[in-house]
Amino acid sequence: MYRRKRLNLSPLLSKYNWGKIIFFSLVGVSVLTIIVFVWYSRGLPDPGKVQRQSGFSTEILDRTGETVLYDVITDQDRRFTPLSDVPQSLKDATISIEDKDFYKHKGFDPLAIPRIIKNVIVNQRLIGGSTITQQLVKTVLLTNERKISRKIREFVLSVRIERTYSKDEILQMYLNEVPYGGGTAGVAAAAEQYFGKEVKDLNLTESIILAGLPQSPSRYSPYIGEPLAYVPRAKEVARRMREDEKITKEQETQVVSELDKVVFRGLGTKIKAPHFVM
């Protein structure tokens, strides 16, 4: 009686052949990555132009030229502030909640790619974690359209920006461009809008509140959504900072106890001497 011989795959799947399969797979992925990078680099904005030259508020000063009386707002209330004027607590809070590996990665988180692919295939949604560099790209250089091609361009531009600027320069641009709700963009305008003070004078609790707003300004801003919607978000920021050893457990507890007692500046006029400018 004729018996069909079983195909013996053992020699084909030896350690040597597995090594070759893995090697050529990696080569193929690398070549494909280079092709995609070059293809989507065509026609992209110049990373060297990422620093916005327009859209900042115009300040009206008093006769001495020192006191700001009024801000003439353009599309958004935005004022430039150097990174050296941003309190360390705000920088730490932003990095902890938005991109804890900011100073380690090269523009994007490789571990986020499988999540993005899964969301596209399983959930049919283009969502996934974005680094601070990617958020800067979306804010300044690209639109917010939810397309795979746009996400790829975002990756490409993020890598190019990381090659063009230092980490501190990228963080400075991010903190000057990201929206904080209430018609503000950038930490200087946000500090004035919410707390009526310069960004360098923010305390830990105020820094933590501001760091939590960019993820969804329309949801967390006390001027737009629920008045206390910022509280659970700020608690999350404080927890992340404690886990990253940026603050102590005692500081976290203190911040949490202060959150629902914070008094925000009203959304009234910003004219300090209306009789002078009218």
JOJOCOR-V967348 format. One line per field, one symbol per residue. burial: I if it has 9 or more other C-alpha atoms within 8 Angstrom, else O. A space follows every 50 residues. Layout:
burial: ???
This chain:
burial: OOOOOOOOOOOOIOOOIIOOOOOOOOOOOOOOOOOOIOOIIOOOOOIOOI OOOOIIIOIIIIOOOOOIIIIOIIOIIIIOIOOOOIIOIIIIIIIIIOIO OIOOOOIIIOOIIOIIOIIIOOOOOIOIOIIIIIIIIIIIIIOOOOOOOI IIIIIIIIIIIIOOOOIOOIIIIIIIIIIIIIOIIIIIIIIIIIIOOIIO OIOIIIIIIIIIIIOOIOIIIIOIIIIOIIIOIIIIIIIIIIOOOOIOOO OIOOIIOIIOOOOOOOOOOOOOOOOOOO
